[in-house]
Amino acid sequence: MAKIAEFKEGIFESWVRGRLWDLISNAFPFGESALCGVPNLGLADPADITYVFNNFTDADAVDRFKKENTGTPTVTIEDIDGGVLKVANSATSNHESFYYTPKIFTFAEGRPIWFEVRIKGVEKETNKLGLIAGITDAWGAGLLASSTAAPKSTYSGFMFYKKAGTDMKLHSHSSNATAQKDNEIGIYVSNTYYKLGMFFTGRNVANNIRVWLDDVEVAKHSLDVTTPISAGAGFGVKSTSDKAEEIFIDYIVCVQLR
């Protein structure tokens, strides 16, 4: 039996975010989620939520994603406690590797979303790595621009990214076609994990996207969802040198009220 009709009645945002946490936790009653320790309260009715969770513990984990690659990246599950996916691009400038779901999530009124990823980039040539994680409608070639690895000038959805060059910042970025907003949310350091979280409130109002870096709220975005946006959740890496730039993904989770 569905137990979350309150979502439809505009419950305050912090409660909605917390309930989305609970729902994804309870979808894994044996402690398989990133949110281990939350007791199973039997709330994860599949009629209530759509969710994706991957902890990258076996080779099949990558096959659950769609792929868009140039060249032949090296993709491995590392021998690391908890499971980690490593993606190393082929050693050619502007090669890119994206892994993402089909367009199973929708930015729309009444449809809150929680997205989280724990990710790091390892620069093989200083300032030449681009990384991305988020929920967009434009996964594939050119999502991160050649030479700079900045987001393309037209797409719809939300992403975290780090571009090439001397910027060395983590950014949050929202876009509805060409109406875009970019925020610097933190300093980027190579070979350092970052826990990145995005909450879409399910309302078509100002500041309907809230952004977290390492459990601290750092930014807000306003995304116009008058026309709903269908998008897939994923991550990727782009090289802007002839080195095999690398990213490591500890886990990815995305949950949405149906």
Backbone bond lengths (Angstrom), bond angles and torsions (degrees), N, CA, C in turn:
res aa  C-N    CA-C-N  psi(-1)  N-CA   C-N-CA  omega(-1)  CA-C   N-CA-C  phi
1 M - - - 1.472 - - 1.531 108.96 -
2 A 1.313 116.59 131.52 1.461 119.77 176.97 1.521 109.67 -65.78
3 K 1.354 116.32 137.97 1.457 120.08 -175.91 1.523 112.09 -124.53
4 I 1.332 118.82 18.82 1.454 119.26 -172.40 1.520 112.18 -128.98
5 A 1.310 117.52 38.31 1.462 120.41 177.87 1.525 111.10 -61.58
6 E 1.332 117.19 -21.56 1.460 120.57 -179.88 1.520 112.02 -56.97
7 F 1.356 117.60 -30.15 1.457 119.96 178.87 1.520 110.70 -53.79
8 K 1.313 116.57 -38.76 1.448 121.25 -174.39 1.524 111.77 -71.26
9 E 1.333 117.23 -10.18 1.456 120.97 -172.97 1.524 112.49 -106.75
10 G 1.343 116.57 15.17 1.456 119.84 173.23 1.508 114.45 74.38
11 I 1.339 117.37 37.15 1.464 119.98 175.57 1.529 109.31 -58.23
12 F 1.321 117.35 148.07 1.459 120.92 -173.69 1.525 111.15 -59.43
13 E 1.340 115.34 152.73 1.454 121.15 -163.36 1.523 114.01 -64.69
14 S 1.330 118.40 -39.44 1.458 118.47 -178.31 1.524 110.64 -63.78
15 W 1.327 116.86 -34.61 1.472 119.82 177.21 1.522 110.42 -66.60
16 V 1.351 116.43 -43.36 1.459 119.82 179.19 1.513 110.43 -59.43
17 R 1.325 116.83 -46.18 1.467 119.67 -179.58 1.526 110.36 -60.18
18 G 1.331 116.23 -44.46 1.460 118.80 179.38 1.518 112.78 -63.13
19 R 1.316 117.33 -38.27 1.453 120.44 179.98 1.525 111.20 -68.72
20 L 1.347 117.10 -34.53 1.454 118.78 174.99 1.524 110.47 -63.53
21 W 1.323 116.55 -40.06 1.471 120.19 173.71 1.523 109.87 -55.76
22 D 1.324 116.15 -49.58 1.466 120.35 -177.63 1.529 110.90 -60.58
23 L 1.315 116.58 -41.02 1.457 119.59 -176.23 1.517 111.63 -64.67
24 I 1.326 117.71 -43.56 1.464 118.37 179.84 1.524 109.94 -69.48
25 S 1.331 117.34 -34.57 1.458 119.52 176.72 1.522 110.84 -61.33
26 N 1.309 115.60 -46.70 1.448 119.86 -175.10 1.525 113.44 -76.70
27 A 1.314 116.37 -8.55 1.459 119.39 171.46 1.523 110.83 -72.39
28 F 1.340 116.75 -14.51 1.460 121.96 179.98 1.527 108.32 -124.22
29 P 1.323 118.34 76.77 1.457 120.47 -170.65 1.520 114.21 -66.90
30 F 1.337 118.07 -12.79 1.460 119.84 -179.50 1.523 111.73 -101.60
31 G 1.337 116.70 21.03 1.455 119.68 173.72 1.509 114.09 78.94
32 E 1.350 118.43 26.25 1.443 119.73 -176.91 1.529 112.97 -86.03
33 S 1.315 118.43 -10.41 1.455 119.53 -174.60 1.518 111.18 -86.23
34 A 1.340 114.00 172.76 1.459 120.47 176.42 1.518 110.95 -67.58
35 L 1.309 117.42 -8.91 1.454 122.24 -173.19 1.518 110.78 -111.31
36 C 1.327 115.65 40.47 1.466 120.11 -176.57 1.524 109.99 -54.94
37 G 1.302 115.57 147.10 1.446 120.85 177.29 1.511 113.79 105.46
38 V 1.327 117.11 -16.89 1.460 119.29 176.20 1.521 107.99 -79.57
39 P 1.312 119.50 125.68 1.460 119.94 -176.86 1.520 111.91 -65.96
40 N 1.326 116.23 150.33 1.455 120.98 178.26 1.530 109.23 -78.56
41 L 1.327 115.66 110.82 1.455 120.43 -179.52 1.520 112.11 -101.62
42 G 1.346 115.65 5.93 1.454 119.92 177.45 1.509 113.92 70.62
43 L 1.349 117.12 30.54 1.456 120.67 -174.55 1.528 113.56 -96.23
44 A 1.308 118.59 -9.25 1.461 121.01 -170.99 1.517 111.33 -86.76
45 D 1.306 116.21 67.48 1.452 121.64 174.17 1.524 108.19 -71.79
46 P 1.339 119.28 125.16 1.466 119.73 -179.25 1.521 112.78 -63.29
47 A 1.333 117.69 -15.23 1.458 119.75 173.66 1.526 111.77 -74.29
48 D 1.346 117.03 -13.44 1.452 121.28 -176.72 1.523 112.94 -91.52
49 I 1.321 117.45 -37.85 1.464 119.91 -167.36 1.521 112.33 -135.37
50 T 1.317 113.96 155.88 1.462 123.55 163.49 1.516 106.42 -113.00
51 Y 1.312 117.87 131.44 1.460 118.69 -179.68 1.519 111.52 -144.66
52 V 1.326 114.00 151.16 1.462 123.57 172.22 1.518 106.66 -128.70
53 F 1.314 116.31 132.24 1.460 120.94 175.72 1.518 108.29 -142.56
54 N 1.323 116.16 134.23 1.458 120.01 176.37 1.516 109.15 -144.21
55 N 1.312 115.38 123.79 1.460 122.82 -179.72 1.524 111.97 -104.66
56 F 1.328 117.51 0.27 1.461 124.16 172.85 1.532 112.82 54.59
57 T 1.326 113.00 60.77 1.466 119.30 -179.77 1.525 113.35 -105.71
58 D 1.331 118.47 -7.15 1.464 119.80 -179.40 1.521 109.36 -151.50
59 A 1.324 116.06 164.57 1.457 121.68 -173.74 1.523 112.50 -62.94
60 D 1.325 117.11 -27.97 1.463 120.08 -179.56 1.526 112.38 -69.39
61 A 1.334 117.51 -16.02 1.463 120.87 -175.12 1.522 111.65 -57.46
62 V 1.328 116.83 -41.18 1.459 120.39 -176.72 1.525 110.65 -70.00
63 D 1.326 117.02 -31.14 1.464 120.72 -177.46 1.523 112.82 -68.58
64 R 1.328 116.88 -10.37 1.459 119.77 178.25 1.527 112.18 -80.09
65 F 1.328 116.35 -5.84 1.464 121.27 -179.72 1.526 110.62 -108.47
66 K 1.326 115.25 151.25 1.455 120.63 165.04 1.526 107.70 -72.96
67 K 1.336 116.82 157.13 1.459 120.42 -175.37 1.520 110.12 -133.37
68 E 1.324 115.42 143.80 1.460 122.21 172.92 1.520 106.33 -139.69
69 N 1.326 117.02 104.64 1.453 121.43 -174.20 1.528 110.54 -127.69
70 T 1.339 116.03 148.32 1.447 121.30 163.58 1.515 107.25 -109.06
71 G 1.328 116.20 139.38 1.454 118.44 -173.47 1.511 110.65 73.19
72 T 1.320 115.20 -158.97 1.464 121.27 -178.49 1.518 109.22 -126.31
73 P 1.320 118.38 92.27 1.463 120.02 179.14 1.526 111.42 -68.52
74 T 1.314 115.44 156.04 1.458 122.13 173.84 1.521 107.96 -97.16
75 V 1.332 116.37 119.92 1.463 122.00 -174.10 1.519 108.33 -122.72
76 T 1.324 117.57 121.00 1.467 121.79 -176.60 1.517 110.68 -139.68
77 I 1.334 115.49 150.87 1.461 122.19 167.05 1.524 106.82 -92.74
78 E 1.312 116.49 118.32 1.458 121.27 -173.68 1.524 111.94 -77.03
79 D 1.327 115.45 152.54 1.464 121.46 173.83 1.528 108.69 -81.46
80 I 1.318 115.08 71.93 1.465 122.47 -176.71 1.518 108.22 -131.46
81 D 1.306 116.40 138.88 1.462 121.82 179.82 1.519 110.60 -51.35
82 G 1.318 116.90 124.73 1.452 122.22 176.89 1.514 114.89 96.12
83 G 1.337 117.55 -18.28 1.451 120.75 -179.94 1.517 112.70 90.68
84 V 1.330 116.38 126.03 1.468 122.72 179.31 1.521 108.59 -142.91
85 L 1.326 116.27 135.73 1.458 122.09 174.24 1.527 109.27 -95.23
86 K 1.337 115.64 131.63 1.463 121.40 174.22 1.523 108.88 -112.80
87 V 1.337 116.07 129.71 1.466 121.92 174.56 1.519 107.67 -122.28
88 A 1.340 116.47 118.41 1.462 122.28 177.01 1.522 108.42 -115.69
89 N 1.318 116.52 119.10 1.456 120.19 178.15 1.522 111.44 -62.43
90 S 1.312 116.49 157.63 1.457 119.20 168.24 1.530 108.17 -67.65
91 A 1.337 116.52 153.52 1.466 121.90 -168.66 1.522 111.45 -83.09
92 T 1.336 115.57 67.83 1.462 122.34 179.53 1.520 108.44 -142.35
93 S 1.327 116.92 134.94 1.453 120.87 -178.11 1.523 111.44 -59.26
94 N 1.334 115.10 137.43 1.470 126.01 178.09 1.525 113.82 70.25
95 H 1.330 117.91 12.16 1.460 118.90 168.69 1.520 108.99 -71.69
96 E 1.335 114.98 147.42 1.461 120.30 -175.55 1.517 109.45 -144.27
97 S 1.328 115.22 153.37 1.464 122.04 -179.29 1.526 108.10 -138.74
98 F 1.340 115.58 121.59 1.463 121.65 -179.81 1.522 109.57 -123.93
99 Y 1.350 115.90 140.50 1.462 123.65 178.46 1.524 106.67 -131.49
100 Y 1.343 117.75 126.74 1.454 119.40 -169.56 1.522 110.53 -159.44
101 T 1.314 114.59 160.67 1.462 120.79 176.67 1.527 109.93 -84.43
102 P 1.319 117.94 164.67 1.470 118.72 165.12 1.531 110.00 -59.68
103 K 1.317 116.67 175.50 1.471 121.54 -178.43 1.527 109.83 -79.38
104 I 1.342 114.63 75.13 1.461 121.21 -175.43 1.524 112.42 -103.14
105 F 1.337 117.12 -2.59 1.464 121.92 177.47 1.529 108.73 -113.89
106 T 1.347 115.36 150.29 1.459 119.96 -177.24 1.522 110.14 -137.23
107 F 1.338 115.86 122.64 1.458 120.37 170.08 1.527 106.88 -77.45
108 A 1.327 116.30 109.26 1.466 120.92 -176.14 1.522 109.10 -157.56
109 E 1.331 116.71 159.45 1.454 120.87 177.51 1.524 110.37 -61.85
110 G 1.337 115.26 137.51 1.449 121.64 179.72 1.510 114.88 78.07
111 R 1.370 117.87 10.14 1.461 121.15 -174.69 1.529 110.46 -127.98
112 P 1.337 119.75 67.30 1.464 120.29 -178.71 1.527 112.28 -60.88
113 I 1.334 115.22 150.04 1.469 123.43 -178.46 1.515 108.96 -132.05
114 W 1.335 116.02 138.35 1.463 121.19 165.96 1.527 107.97 -117.89
115 F 1.350 116.73 128.05 1.467 123.67 176.71 1.515 108.51 -124.24
116 E 1.323 116.08 136.74 1.459 119.89 176.77 1.524 110.08 -146.80
117 V 1.326 115.66 144.05 1.458 121.94 176.37 1.527 108.25 -146.42
118 R 1.326 115.45 145.05 1.469 120.66 170.96 1.526 106.47 -114.06
119 I 1.327 116.42 118.67 1.460 121.46 -166.34 1.528 110.97 -145.16
120 K 1.328 115.69 150.32 1.460 119.87 169.42 1.525 109.33 -142.22
121 G 1.326 115.54 152.73 1.451 122.23 172.33 1.514 109.86 -110.79
122 V 1.322 115.95 146.45 1.470 121.41 176.18 1.524 107.40 -120.98
123 E 1.324 115.58 111.72 1.465 121.56 -176.93 1.526 110.23 -76.75
124 K 1.326 116.20 119.97 1.458 120.63 175.56 1.519 111.30 -88.86
125 E 1.330 115.89 -25.43 1.463 122.22 166.06 1.515 106.42 -131.98
126 T 1.320 115.82 128.46 1.459 120.80 -171.35 1.529 111.64 -54.14
127 N 1.327 114.51 130.48 1.469 123.32 174.66 1.525 113.84 68.61
128 K 1.324 118.04 23.39 1.467 120.10 -177.11 1.526 113.15 -116.20
129 L 1.314 118.33 4.33 1.462 121.96 -177.99 1.521 110.12 -100.27
130 G 1.327 115.82 137.51 1.451 121.88 168.89 1.515 109.33 -118.77
131 L 1.330 117.30 136.63 1.471 120.27 176.43 1.509 109.78 -131.96
132 I 1.326 114.75 158.30 1.456 121.21 -177.05 1.513 109.29 -151.12
133 A 1.342 116.23 146.66 1.463 123.00 169.67 1.518 107.10 -153.15
134 G 1.330 116.83 140.55 1.453 118.71 179.07 1.507 112.88 162.90
135 I 1.331 115.30 -156.61 1.469 123.41 -176.83 1.526 107.21 -130.91
136 T 1.326 117.38 107.04 1.456 120.90 -177.14 1.528 111.23 -138.53
137 D 1.336 114.24 166.56 1.460 120.55 177.37 1.521 112.25 -97.41
138 A 1.350 117.77 8.26 1.466 120.02 -168.29 1.523 113.42 -130.90
139 W 1.334 117.07 30.75 1.462 118.59 176.66 1.530 109.44 -58.65
140 G 1.325 115.37 134.43 1.455 119.41 178.97 1.511 111.46 136.62
141 A 1.322 114.99 -173.12 1.461 122.01 -174.64 1.523 110.99 -52.30
142 G 1.338 115.17 131.10 1.451 120.84 174.62 1.508 116.43 85.85
143 L 1.339 118.23 0.69 1.465 118.80 177.46 1.524 110.01 -59.70
144 L 1.338 116.73 -39.26 1.462 122.12 168.44 1.525 107.78 -106.15
145 A 1.326 116.83 129.11 1.457 121.37 -171.19 1.521 112.01 -67.70
146 S 1.326 115.54 149.80 1.459 121.02 175.04 1.526 109.97 -61.81
147 S 1.324 115.36 145.54 1.475 125.40 176.86 1.522 113.77 74.87
148 T 1.348 118.47 -39.16 1.470 119.57 -177.16 1.520 113.14 -106.63
149 A 1.327 117.87 -26.29 1.472 123.60 -174.37 1.524 112.02 60.88
150 A 1.331 117.09 25.04 1.466 121.58 172.32 1.526 109.33 -80.93
151 P 1.337 118.60 157.11 1.468 120.56 -179.70 1.526 111.57 -61.31
152 K 1.335 116.01 148.16 1.451 119.78 178.19 1.524 110.33 -64.84
153 S 1.312 116.27 159.55 1.461 121.10 -171.12 1.522 113.26 -78.55
154 T 1.318 117.95 -10.77 1.463 119.77 175.49 1.521 110.42 -145.29
155 Y 1.319 115.43 118.90 1.465 124.69 171.99 1.517 105.56 -164.52
156 S 1.309 117.12 174.19 1.464 119.68 176.19 1.519 109.69 -130.25
157 G 1.330 115.26 135.09 1.454 121.29 -179.65 1.516 111.52 137.04
158 F 1.335 115.07 -149.91 1.465 121.96 -176.18 1.518 108.33 -144.63
159 M 1.343 115.91 142.29 1.462 119.74 176.13 1.527 111.55 -146.30
160 F 1.328 114.13 153.40 1.457 122.21 160.28 1.523 106.50 -97.93
161 Y 1.338 117.00 144.34 1.463 117.75 177.21 1.518 110.59 -154.92
162 K 1.316 113.34 160.79 1.456 123.48 168.51 1.518 106.09 -131.86
163 K 1.335 117.22 124.10 1.460 119.66 -177.63 1.527 111.03 -95.79
164 A 1.324 115.34 170.59 1.461 121.12 176.71 1.531 109.83 -76.97
165 G 1.324 116.20 169.57 1.456 120.78 -179.70 1.518 111.56 98.11
166 T 1.315 116.43 -169.87 1.462 121.74 -172.65 1.524 113.31 -87.31
167 D 1.315 117.51 5.02 1.471 121.85 -179.55 1.526 111.57 -57.31
168 M 1.338 117.03 -51.49 1.467 124.05 176.42 1.535 112.36 50.63
169 K 1.323 115.64 44.74 1.454 122.11 176.49 1.529 109.57 -126.56
170 L 1.318 115.31 152.12 1.453 121.16 166.01 1.524 107.93 -88.95
171 H 1.331 116.11 139.56 1.451 121.67 -177.62 1.524 109.95 -126.00
172 S 1.330 115.88 150.90 1.463 121.98 162.85 1.523 107.09 -109.75
173 H 1.346 115.61 145.54 1.463 119.54 -171.28 1.520 108.94 -147.49
174 S 1.326 116.58 125.15 1.458 120.98 175.38 1.518 109.02 -117.89
175 S 1.347 115.79 152.57 1.454 119.13 -176.18 1.519 109.90 -155.54
176 N 1.318 115.42 136.57 1.462 122.60 165.70 1.518 105.18 -123.74
177 A 1.345 115.98 99.23 1.468 122.15 -171.40 1.530 108.31 58.93
178 T 1.338 118.08 -114.56 1.463 119.65 -178.09 1.525 113.18 -99.17
179 A 1.331 118.53 -1.19 1.466 121.71 177.78 1.530 107.62 -84.54
180 Q 1.332 116.17 102.93 1.460 120.86 -169.52 1.522 111.75 -125.34
181 K 1.333 114.67 152.56 1.462 121.33 172.96 1.516 108.94 -136.14
182 D 1.331 115.62 136.92 1.463 122.11 -178.85 1.523 109.40 -125.98
183 N 1.338 116.16 134.66 1.467 121.41 175.39 1.526 109.61 -127.33
184 E 1.321 116.31 135.47 1.470 120.40 166.40 1.520 107.05 -79.81
185 I 1.333 116.41 124.92 1.465 118.51 -175.65 1.526 113.23 -114.80
186 G 1.339 118.70 -9.54 1.455 119.20 179.46 1.508 112.06 175.92
187 I 1.317 115.26 164.05 1.463 121.92 175.36 1.525 109.26 -75.04
188 Y 1.320 116.08 138.01 1.463 121.67 175.84 1.529 109.31 -99.89
189 V 1.333 115.45 133.49 1.463 122.24 174.81 1.514 107.57 -126.77
190 S 1.322 117.05 129.94 1.461 120.95 179.01 1.520 111.11 -59.12
191 N 1.338 115.39 145.78 1.468 123.06 176.68 1.525 112.42 62.31
192 T 1.336 115.92 36.19 1.456 122.21 178.69 1.531 108.50 -131.11
193 Y 1.314 116.57 128.68 1.460 119.94 178.96 1.526 111.12 -75.58
194 Y 1.346 114.58 143.97 1.456 121.98 173.73 1.518 108.55 -130.02
195 K 1.328 114.94 135.83 1.464 122.12 175.61 1.525 107.25 -99.31
196 L 1.326 116.10 113.63 1.458 122.27 -172.28 1.517 109.55 -114.86
197 G 1.329 117.28 127.61 1.457 121.35 -178.26 1.521 112.16 -129.08
198 M 1.333 116.02 142.68 1.464 122.65 177.86 1.512 108.73 -133.82
199 F 1.359 116.22 130.69 1.453 122.00 175.36 1.520 109.40 -120.86
200 F 1.326 116.40 118.26 1.460 123.10 171.71 1.518 107.38 -95.35
201 T 1.327 116.61 124.09 1.464 120.76 -168.96 1.518 113.99 -75.96
202 G 1.339 117.43 -13.96 1.455 119.36 -176.89 1.512 112.97 80.79
203 R 1.339 116.13 20.22 1.462 120.56 177.36 1.523 109.30 -125.18
204 N 1.311 116.58 145.79 1.467 121.14 177.74 1.521 109.09 -94.72
205 V 1.337 114.95 68.70 1.463 122.62 -176.88 1.523 107.97 -136.49
206 A 1.323 116.25 173.10 1.459 120.80 175.21 1.526 110.51 -63.03
207 N 1.310 115.04 147.34 1.469 121.98 176.74 1.524 112.20 57.88
208 N 1.321 116.69 41.97 1.466 119.98 -179.38 1.522 113.68 -88.11
209 I 1.332 116.59 3.70 1.464 121.71 170.76 1.520 108.22 -123.17
210 R 1.327 115.24 128.71 1.458 122.16 178.56 1.523 108.86 -118.16
211 V 1.327 115.88 142.84 1.467 121.72 -167.24 1.520 109.93 -125.65
212 W 1.346 115.25 136.09 1.458 121.94 178.52 1.523 110.82 -122.57
213 L 1.327 115.51 142.16 1.456 123.75 170.72 1.523 107.78 -125.88
214 D 1.327 115.98 116.86 1.472 121.10 -179.00 1.529 111.33 50.43
215 D 1.344 114.97 48.07 1.460 124.15 173.32 1.527 114.11 71.24
216 V 1.327 117.56 11.54 1.462 121.70 175.93 1.524 108.04 -114.57
217 E 1.350 116.91 127.92 1.450 119.80 178.05 1.521 109.26 -71.40
218 V 1.356 115.85 127.22 1.462 120.07 -170.58 1.522 114.11 -125.20
219 A 1.335 119.75 -12.49 1.461 119.77 -176.00 1.525 110.17 -163.75
220 K 1.324 114.54 164.29 1.461 122.75 171.88 1.527 108.66 -134.31
221 H 1.322 115.65 149.38 1.458 122.19 176.20 1.519 108.57 -131.38
222 S 1.330 114.98 155.99 1.465 121.41 174.13 1.520 108.01 -116.25
223 L 1.326 116.61 116.93 1.453 122.17 -178.95 1.523 108.96 -116.87
224 D 1.321 117.04 120.57 1.454 122.16 179.55 1.524 109.09 -74.50
225 V 1.333 116.39 116.90 1.462 120.76 -179.98 1.530 110.42 -117.69
226 T 1.342 116.48 29.09 1.457 119.70 174.27 1.525 109.70 -52.83
227 T 1.327 115.54 -43.80 1.462 122.24 168.08 1.514 107.56 -101.60
228 P 1.337 119.90 117.57 1.465 121.18 -177.75 1.532 112.02 -55.93
229 I 1.330 115.22 148.48 1.461 122.91 -178.59 1.518 108.88 -113.74
230 S 1.318 117.78 115.58 1.462 122.31 175.62 1.523 108.88 -89.14
231 A 1.338 116.50 134.45 1.456 119.52 -172.55 1.526 110.49 -153.75
232 G 1.332 115.32 161.84 1.450 122.33 175.43 1.511 110.71 -110.32
233 A 1.333 116.60 151.08 1.460 122.53 177.98 1.516 109.14 -95.61
234 G 1.335 116.85 138.55 1.456 118.31 -179.01 1.508 113.27 -173.89
235 F 1.339 114.58 -163.38 1.461 122.55 -176.40 1.517 108.63 -158.07
236 G 1.339 115.99 166.15 1.456 118.28 179.67 1.513 112.30 -171.74
237 V 1.349 114.68 173.34 1.461 122.59 179.98 1.524 108.44 -139.67
238 K 1.324 115.50 144.00 1.461 121.41 175.97 1.518 109.33 -130.70
239 S 1.335 116.51 136.86 1.460 122.27 175.76 1.517 109.17 -101.10
240 T 1.333 117.54 135.05 1.461 120.22 173.42 1.526 110.33 -115.00
241 S 1.328 115.50 21.90 1.466 122.06 173.10 1.523 107.31 -138.80
242 D 1.318 117.02 -176.79 1.465 120.36 177.76 1.525 111.82 -92.87
243 K 1.336 115.74 24.88 1.462 121.46 175.77 1.527 109.92 -103.04
244 A 1.330 116.05 154.54 1.475 121.79 -178.67 1.522 109.43 -84.37
245 E 1.332 115.85 82.18 1.462 120.67 -179.21 1.531 110.75 -64.58
246 E 1.360 116.48 147.11 1.461 121.70 -169.88 1.527 111.63 -127.26
247 I 1.346 114.59 145.38 1.460 120.87 164.96 1.524 109.11 -126.90
248 F 1.321 115.10 154.49 1.459 123.04 176.86 1.520 107.38 -126.56
249 I 1.338 116.93 130.29 1.460 122.64 -179.29 1.520 108.22 -116.74
250 D 1.328 116.37 117.09 1.469 120.50 177.72 1.538 110.09 -76.97
251 Y 1.344 115.54 -47.85 1.459 119.80 175.66 1.520 109.07 -161.22
252 I 1.302 115.42 161.89 1.455 123.94 172.39 1.509 108.47 -137.92
253 V 1.330 117.12 138.27 1.462 121.43 179.03 1.534 108.36 -143.99
254 C 1.314 115.19 138.63 1.457 120.86 175.36 1.511 108.27 -145.00
255 V 1.329 117.40 129.43 1.466 121.93 -178.02 1.521 109.05 -137.18
256 Q 1.332 116.04 137.89 1.462 121.58 -178.41 1.507 110.79 -137.91
257 L 1.319 114.83 140.48 1.446 119.70 170.74 1.527 109.31 -67.60
258 R 1.332 116.50 131.74 1.467 120.31 178.35 1.540 110.96 -70.25
